[in-house]
Amino acid sequence: MNPLSAIILGIVQGLTEFLPISSSGHLVLAQNLLGHKEPALLFDVAVHLGTLVAVVVFYRNDLLRLFKSLPSLKKPDFKNNTDHNLLAALFVITLITGVVGLTGKDFFESLFASVSFVCSMLIVTGVVLLLTRAVPGSDTKKTVSLPKALVIGVAQSLAILPGISRSGSTIAAALFLKTGREEAARLSFLAMIPAALGAAILTAKDVASIESATLVASAIGIVVSAVVGYFALVILIRFVQSGKLYLFGPYCIGVGILGLLLL
């Protein structure tokens, strides 16, 4: 992969990781358009790490507060302590995603080679986003119950499928469960951190056998996706807070249909 392709794909990842239009789906389509017929898994993980940097910077205050609350977990209060409750919810979501991801790793990776499947899942993502218009978030509570965390964890697990938006599915699931809009977005993106780190660790064992050119492209992708991703995250938060997440639905459906017709 040449540097120009790395920059283009880094921009695609930065925009689509946070905007609810499926970064994995767009990367597959972009790789096909650029002539990369096989899924570049190392590069894919690299640009996800770039957007992970954007999340850490954006939610740095929340992460610092959660880190400071860790010692008090010796006497947990999941009902009244919002930090303890959030940590428990993130643990449940991560556990479900990890189990599904590890048990179906080979199957999920094989789907990245199917453009038709990716396009079909983009259409599914679009339909889910459209449904959020009728079910806006309304619960102003800062705590997330165990059943809610389980459902959101399943939603994030489904987003392992290329074409299903991780941010779209998790935020939509939280909104369907009447979680406050701002809290739904925060929970979604904080849950991304362990998911992205886990994917990076699983791929790290293959780095030694990767050509140096691919490593350079991956480094470029990390930087570009981090910068672009931060601004995309700011934009999405505004859409979520205003209750207009559904506006991304027609785009996903249109791209999915167009991809099926052309690719």
Secondary structure, DSSP 4 states (H G I P E B T S, - for coil): --HHHHHHHHHHHHHHHHTTS-HHHHHHHHHHHTT--S--HHHHHHHHHHHHHHHHHHTHHHHHHHHHHGGGGGS--TTT-HHHHHHHHHHHHHHHHHHHHHHTHHHHHHHTT-HHHHHHHHHHHHHHHHHTTTS---B--S---HHHHHHHHHHHHHTTSTTS-HHHHHHHHHHHTTB-HHHHHHHHHHHHHHHHHHHHHHHHTTGGGS-HHHHHHHHHHHHHHHHHHHHHHHHHHHHHHTT-GGGGHHHHHHHHHHHHHH-
